[in-house]
């Protein structure tokens, strides 16, 4: 069954009203991040009736604060965790070739061979990259999608990463991993694909009093509440999972990134990958990103205490990232070069010992005393695998009548083989639009009713006015923050946000 992929205020109101009839749904999923959206998509494509709710917005939490990488699992192989490494490589291949080839592309990663990098370290990196090639082959991902690693000379390294330190540069190792055009866009695509198959996707809806067979939902826009009978309830709220199930023991870990103009790194075409001093298998990455930016990350720090809605980087983390990347640059970057920053909290399982950097990234599926099924831990790359595991648990424990998992070969909205009717665009499509929307890009312009749909929302920003409108009419944006902070990433830089905010408010007022 396929239907409309459009998420908007009208659909939200109709689906909330329909829930009021008291009919029992098979599965209520609480949490609209990548894990919750993935669970909703898996369940609805097995034939289950599904409601997905989030008290804020899609990708409000950790899912939008990642490195935008779909890792092949190399780091986990280095620590002996072969299971995660193999699964990560397999899931990366599924995303790049079947689920979302429009959103995930090969990203070159350049490790410069500088005098500070000793022979054993060089051998370890080369061996790691060779192992990564083996993982790619094992996963069945063709080299045409993810090229093989190799060594390049100094001139090629400078071409790929123009600001790399040149004194003593002895070439570089070059490898490839998967890179998302944006993590929040992946969440939106997964949620819209779930809606396409009949799931009810409801943002600004909080869940409380959850149990094995019911959940109370509150529309935070109106204050109205309703009780929804359910055959199973899943807690996929990430670092907030303990709010619904106090028996869960999480150890949040903060990962921080800095945002730069790409010009500060010479407009690189590869991610400059710099070993962290005194660490065996940890690096910082300066990654070329959309909107003419480079993101530099990332840290791994304990983050005890209350969970904030929006975590903040610390001065120590900012200093650490700058100091580390500067070991590989000709001209040092300064704090005033930083245009923005962001931090996210990993929902790690509390093992009680060790550094957060060493805590396993495995996920766990548990059942609370109240009967709510929770999923904690895990990696963005493995969201589809995690979702399959959760839905299997719900089907088996609740005796749900469901088909087999179909998501391995299921194209998301925007993938060329997803059956969304594509309209003919009246103008040539900007490359940035295609990068963000894939095969759906013509619809963004063709369905626009705003004035000057192809004009940029502000000078120097390659987002057009039609994208803001589409965020509202098709991607579930209900507020200016939804548009600027999640459907686009304009909000990462304060000056860009200020330049585009009035346009977002104008188009929102017209579209809702």
SEMILO-533762 format. One line per 3 residues: number of its first residue (from 0); for each residue x, y, z of C-alpha. Coordinates in nm, 2 decimals. Layout:
# residues N
NUM	X,Y,Z  ...
This chain:
# residues 512
0	0.00,0.00,0.00  0.13,0.34,-0.09  -0.02,0.68,-0.03
3	0.07,1.04,0.01  0.41,1.12,0.16  0.30,1.47,0.26
6	0.32,1.56,0.63  0.16,1.89,0.72  -0.07,2.06,0.97
9	-0.39,1.94,0.79  -0.29,1.58,0.79  -0.18,1.60,1.15
12	-0.52,1.74,1.26  -0.71,1.47,1.06  -0.50,1.19,1.20
15	-0.52,1.32,1.56  -0.90,1.34,1.52  -0.91,0.98,1.38
18	-0.72,0.85,1.68  -1.00,0.98,1.90  -1.23,0.70,1.78
21	-1.08,0.47,2.04  -0.97,0.20,1.79  -0.67,-0.01,1.91
24	-0.35,0.04,1.71  -0.09,-0.23,1.67  0.21,-0.02,1.77
27	0.27,0.33,1.92  0.63,0.45,1.88  0.74,0.73,2.11
30	1.03,0.93,1.97  1.07,1.08,1.62  1.45,1.04,1.58
33	1.61,0.80,1.34  1.54,0.50,1.56  1.17,0.57,1.61
36	1.12,0.66,1.25  1.29,0.34,1.14  1.07,0.14,1.37
39	0.76,0.30,1.24  0.86,0.23,0.88  0.96,-0.13,0.95
42	0.63,-0.20,1.14  0.39,-0.03,0.89  0.55,-0.21,0.59
45	0.48,-0.54,0.77  0.11,-0.46,0.77  0.08,-0.32,1.12
48	-0.11,-0.01,1.22  0.14,0.24,1.35  0.14,0.58,1.53
51	0.47,0.76,1.57  0.48,1.06,1.81  0.73,1.31,1.92
54	0.68,1.59,2.17  0.89,1.83,1.96  0.98,1.76,1.60
57	1.13,1.50,1.38  1.50,1.47,1.44  1.48,1.71,1.73
60	1.73,1.52,1.95  2.06,1.34,1.89  1.97,1.24,1.53
63	2.05,1.58,1.40  2.37,1.63,1.59  2.58,1.35,1.43
66	2.89,1.37,1.21  2.66,1.31,0.91  2.86,0.99,0.85
69	2.73,0.64,0.76  3.03,0.46,0.91  3.15,0.13,0.77
72	3.25,0.01,1.12  3.62,0.04,1.09  3.67,0.19,1.44
75	3.48,-0.11,1.59  3.69,-0.36,1.40  4.00,-0.19,1.55
78	3.86,-0.25,1.90  3.77,-0.61,1.83  3.40,-0.57,1.79
81	3.36,-0.76,1.47  2.98,-0.79,1.50  2.92,-0.41,1.49
84	3.19,-0.36,1.22  3.03,-0.62,0.98  2.67,-0.49,1.05
87	2.78,-0.13,1.00  2.94,-0.21,0.66  2.63,-0.40,0.56
90	2.39,-0.13,0.66  2.60,0.14,0.49  2.58,-0.06,0.17
93	2.21,-0.10,0.20  2.16,0.28,0.24  2.40,0.37,-0.04
96	2.27,0.12,-0.30  1.90,0.06,-0.21  1.74,0.27,0.07
99	1.88,0.62,0.01  2.14,0.65,-0.27  2.03,1.01,-0.31
102	2.12,1.10,0.05  2.44,0.89,0.11  2.75,0.93,-0.10
105	3.11,0.82,-0.09  3.32,1.07,0.11  3.70,1.07,0.06
108	3.89,1.06,0.39  4.25,1.18,0.38  4.50,1.09,0.64
111	4.81,1.31,0.58  5.15,1.14,0.63  5.33,1.41,0.84
114	5.65,1.37,1.04  5.45,1.36,1.36  5.30,1.03,1.25
117	5.54,0.75,1.33  5.59,0.43,1.14  5.38,0.20,1.36
120	5.09,0.45,1.34  5.11,0.47,0.96  5.11,0.09,0.94
123	4.81,0.07,1.17  4.61,0.32,0.95  4.71,0.14,0.63
126	4.61,-0.19,0.78  4.28,-0.04,0.90  4.20,0.09,0.56
129	4.27,-0.24,0.40  4.04,-0.41,0.66  3.78,-0.15,0.56
132	3.81,-0.25,0.20  3.76,-0.61,0.32  3.44,-0.51,0.51
135	3.31,-0.33,0.20  3.36,-0.64,-0.01  3.21,-0.86,0.26
138	2.90,-0.63,0.26  2.87,-0.66,-0.12  2.91,-0.29,-0.18
141	3.07,-0.23,-0.52  3.38,-0.02,-0.56  3.19,0.19,-0.80
144	2.98,0.31,-0.51  3.26,0.31,-0.25  3.61,0.32,-0.40
147	3.90,0.13,-0.27  4.16,0.29,-0.04  4.50,0.38,-0.17
150	4.80,0.60,-0.10  4.83,0.93,-0.29  5.13,1.17,-0.33
153	5.17,1.50,-0.16  5.04,1.70,-0.45  4.72,1.50,-0.47
156	4.68,1.54,-0.10  4.71,1.92,-0.13  4.45,1.92,-0.41
159	4.20,1.74,-0.19  4.27,1.93,0.13  4.44,2.26,0.03
162	4.53,2.38,0.38  4.71,2.06,0.49  5.06,2.12,0.64
165	5.31,2.09,0.36  5.64,2.07,0.56  5.75,1.71,0.55
168	5.42,1.59,0.39  5.49,1.24,0.25  5.17,1.19,0.07
171	4.85,1.06,0.24  4.63,0.76,0.28  4.30,0.80,0.11
174	3.99,0.59,0.20  3.62,0.63,0.15  3.32,0.61,0.38
177	2.95,0.70,0.35  2.84,1.06,0.41  2.49,1.19,0.45
180	2.40,1.51,0.29  2.22,1.56,0.62  2.11,1.34,0.91
183	1.79,1.52,0.98  1.69,1.49,0.62  1.74,1.11,0.65
186	1.50,1.11,0.95  1.24,1.31,0.76  1.27,1.08,0.46
189	1.22,0.77,0.67  0.92,0.92,0.85  0.76,1.03,0.53
192	0.81,0.69,0.38  0.64,0.54,0.68  0.35,0.79,0.62
195	0.35,0.68,0.26  0.27,0.33,0.37  0.00,0.44,0.62
198	0.18,0.53,0.94  0.04,0.82,1.14  0.33,1.06,1.21
201	0.25,1.32,1.47  0.49,1.59,1.60  0.42,1.82,1.89
204	0.25,1.53,2.06  0.38,1.42,2.39  0.33,1.07,2.54
207	0.27,0.99,2.90  0.13,0.71,3.12  0.26,0.45,2.87
210	0.21,0.08,2.94  0.20,-0.24,2.76  -0.15,-0.18,2.61
213	-0.21,0.20,2.61  -0.05,0.54,2.60  -0.19,0.89,2.68
216	-0.11,1.14,2.41  -0.12,1.52,2.46  -0.13,1.76,2.17
219	0.11,2.03,2.29  -0.03,2.29,2.06  -0.39,2.26,2.20
222	-0.34,2.09,2.54  -0.60,1.83,2.44  -0.52,1.47,2.55
225	-0.65,1.13,2.44  -0.59,0.77,2.55  -0.48,0.54,2.27
228	-0.52,0.16,2.32  -0.22,-0.03,2.17  -0.11,-0.38,2.13
231	0.25,-0.27,2.19  0.42,0.05,2.29  0.79,0.13,2.20
234	1.01,0.38,2.38  1.26,0.51,2.12  1.34,0.84,2.29
237	1.71,0.80,2.30  1.88,0.99,2.58  1.54,1.06,2.73
240	1.45,0.69,2.75  1.48,0.69,3.13  1.20,0.94,3.16
243	0.96,0.67,3.04  1.13,0.38,3.21  1.32,0.46,3.52
246	1.48,0.11,3.53  1.70,0.20,3.23  2.06,0.30,3.30
249	2.21,0.53,3.04  2.54,0.71,3.03  2.51,1.00,2.79
252	2.83,1.10,2.60  2.86,1.44,2.44  2.99,1.47,2.09
255	3.08,1.82,1.97  3.13,1.96,1.62  3.25,2.31,1.51
258	3.12,2.48,1.19  3.35,2.67,0.96  3.32,2.83,0.62
261	3.47,2.59,0.37  3.70,2.86,0.26  3.88,2.84,0.60
264	4.00,2.49,0.48  4.06,2.60,0.12  3.72,2.45,0.00
267	3.83,2.09,0.04  3.69,1.80,-0.15  3.80,1.54,0.11
270	3.76,1.51,0.48  4.09,1.59,0.65  4.14,1.31,0.90
273	4.38,1.38,1.19  4.49,1.13,1.45  4.42,1.23,1.81
276	4.76,1.24,1.99  4.81,0.94,2.22  4.50,0.76,2.09
279	4.52,0.44,1.89  4.21,0.45,1.67  4.05,0.79,1.72
282	4.06,1.08,1.48  3.90,1.42,1.43  3.75,1.49,1.09
285	3.72,1.82,0.90  3.44,1.72,0.66  3.31,1.93,0.36
288	2.93,1.97,0.40  2.63,2.14,0.24  2.58,2.51,0.24
291	2.95,2.58,0.19  3.05,2.46,0.53  3.31,2.23,0.69
294	3.22,2.05,1.01  3.50,1.96,1.25  3.44,1.69,1.50
297	3.42,1.51,1.72  3.46,1.47,2.10  3.35,1.19,2.33
300	3.29,1.33,2.68  3.09,1.21,2.98  2.77,1.42,3.01
303	2.61,1.34,3.35  2.32,1.52,3.50  1.98,1.64,3.36
306	1.93,1.60,2.98  1.90,1.93,2.80  1.68,1.97,2.50
309	1.98,2.13,2.31  2.32,2.03,2.45  2.60,2.29,2.44
312	2.96,2.24,2.35  3.21,2.33,2.62  3.51,2.56,2.58
315	3.74,2.26,2.65  3.59,2.06,2.36  3.63,2.36,2.13
318	3.99,2.40,2.23  4.06,2.03,2.19  3.92,2.02,1.84
321	4.11,2.33,1.72  4.43,2.21,1.88  4.40,1.86,1.72
324	4.32,1.98,1.37  4.59,2.25,1.38  4.86,1.97,1.41
327	4.78,1.90,1.04  4.73,2.25,0.91  4.98,2.50,0.76
330	4.80,2.80,0.92  4.64,2.75,1.25  4.26,2.80,1.29
333	4.16,3.04,1.57  3.84,3.05,1.78  3.72,3.35,1.57
336	3.72,3.13,1.26  3.44,2.92,1.41  3.11,3.02,1.26
339	2.89,2.79,1.47  2.89,2.47,1.68  2.67,2.19,1.79
342	2.67,1.90,2.04  2.47,1.58,2.07  2.43,1.32,2.34
345	2.49,0.96,2.26  2.24,0.73,2.45  2.51,0.48,2.56
348	2.43,0.19,2.79  2.58,0.24,3.13  2.84,-0.03,3.19
351	2.96,0.15,3.50  3.33,0.16,3.41  3.57,0.31,3.16
354	3.57,0.61,2.93  3.26,0.68,2.72  3.49,0.65,2.41
357	3.54,0.29,2.50  3.17,0.20,2.59  3.01,-0.04,2.34
360	2.79,0.11,2.07  2.57,-0.20,2.07  2.20,-0.14,2.12
363	1.97,-0.32,2.37  1.60,-0.40,2.35  1.44,-0.42,2.70
366	1.09,-0.44,2.85  1.00,-0.23,3.15  0.79,-0.35,3.44
369	0.50,-0.16,3.29  0.53,-0.36,2.96  0.68,-0.08,2.75
372	0.95,-0.20,2.51  1.25,0.02,2.50  1.55,0.05,2.27
375	1.87,0.22,2.38  2.22,0.25,2.25  2.31,0.18,1.89
378	2.44,0.39,1.60  2.27,0.59,1.33  2.42,0.37,1.07
381	2.25,0.07,1.21  1.90,0.23,1.26  1.74,-0.01,1.01
384	1.88,-0.32,1.17  1.79,-0.19,1.52  1.43,-0.12,1.40
387	1.40,-0.48,1.27  1.52,-0.61,1.60  1.26,-0.40,1.79
390	0.97,-0.49,1.57  1.06,-0.86,1.59  1.05,-0.83,1.96
393	0.71,-0.66,1.96  0.57,-0.91,1.72  0.69,-1.21,1.91
396	0.61,-1.08,2.26  0.26,-0.95,2.17  0.16,-1.20,1.91
399	0.10,-0.95,1.64  -0.01,-1.06,1.30  0.28,-0.92,1.09
402	0.46,-1.00,0.77  0.84,-1.03,0.73  1.07,-0.73,0.75
405	1.08,-0.55,0.41  1.31,-0.25,0.48  1.63,-0.40,0.34
408	1.52,-0.33,-0.02  1.28,-0.05,0.05  1.36,0.28,-0.13
411	1.29,0.59,0.08  1.12,0.90,-0.05  1.35,1.07,-0.29
414	1.53,0.75,-0.40  1.49,0.70,-0.78  1.29,0.38,-0.73
417	1.04,0.51,-0.47  0.70,0.53,-0.64  0.63,0.90,-0.59
420	0.48,1.08,-0.88  0.75,1.32,-1.00  0.63,1.64,-1.17
423	0.82,1.82,-1.44  1.00,2.13,-1.31  0.94,2.45,-1.49
426	1.31,2.55,-1.45  1.65,2.38,-1.44  1.71,2.23,-1.10
429	1.99,2.36,-0.87  2.24,2.10,-0.78  2.20,2.17,-0.41
432	1.83,2.10,-0.44  1.89,1.76,-0.61  2.15,1.68,-0.34
435	1.89,1.73,-0.06  1.58,1.59,-0.23  1.70,1.34,-0.49
438	1.44,1.23,-0.74  1.18,1.44,-0.56  1.35,1.77,-0.64
441	1.13,1.86,-0.93  0.82,1.84,-0.70  0.97,2.10,-0.47
444	0.96,2.37,-0.74  0.65,2.24,-0.93  0.43,2.24,-0.62
447	0.54,2.57,-0.49  0.28,2.85,-0.46  0.50,3.11,-0.29
450	0.63,3.41,-0.47  0.97,3.38,-0.64  1.00,3.01,-0.55
453	1.35,2.97,-0.70  1.50,3.28,-0.52  1.75,3.21,-0.25
456	1.61,3.26,0.10  1.90,3.50,0.17  2.22,3.61,0.00
459	2.49,3.35,-0.01  2.26,3.06,0.10  2.19,2.80,-0.16
462	1.84,2.72,-0.01  1.55,2.84,-0.23  1.22,2.97,-0.11
465	1.03,2.67,-0.25  1.23,2.45,0.00  1.09,2.64,0.29
468	0.74,2.60,0.15  0.79,2.23,0.09  0.92,2.18,0.45
471	0.57,2.31,0.56  0.35,2.14,0.30  0.53,1.80,0.27
474	0.78,1.76,0.55  0.58,1.83,0.86  0.74,2.16,0.96
477	0.51,2.35,1.20  0.73,2.63,1.31  1.02,2.85,1.20
480	1.27,2.65,1.41  1.16,2.33,1.23  1.25,2.49,0.90
483	1.58,2.65,0.99  1.71,2.39,1.23  1.60,2.06,1.10
486	1.45,2.07,0.74  1.75,2.29,0.65  2.06,2.35,0.86
489	2.07,2.72,0.81  2.03,2.77,1.19  2.38,2.63,1.26
492	2.52,2.97,1.19  2.37,3.25,1.38  2.42,3.51,1.10
495	2.25,3.28,0.85  1.96,3.22,1.08  1.91,3.60,1.12
498	1.92,3.65,0.75  1.66,3.38,0.67  1.43,3.40,0.97
501	1.19,3.66,0.83  1.15,3.46,0.50  1.07,3.14,0.70
504	0.81,3.33,0.90  0.66,3.48,0.59  0.63,3.15,0.40
507	0.50,2.97,0.72  0.22,3.23,0.76  0.12,3.18,0.40
510	0.14,2.80,0.39  -0.04,2.70,0.72
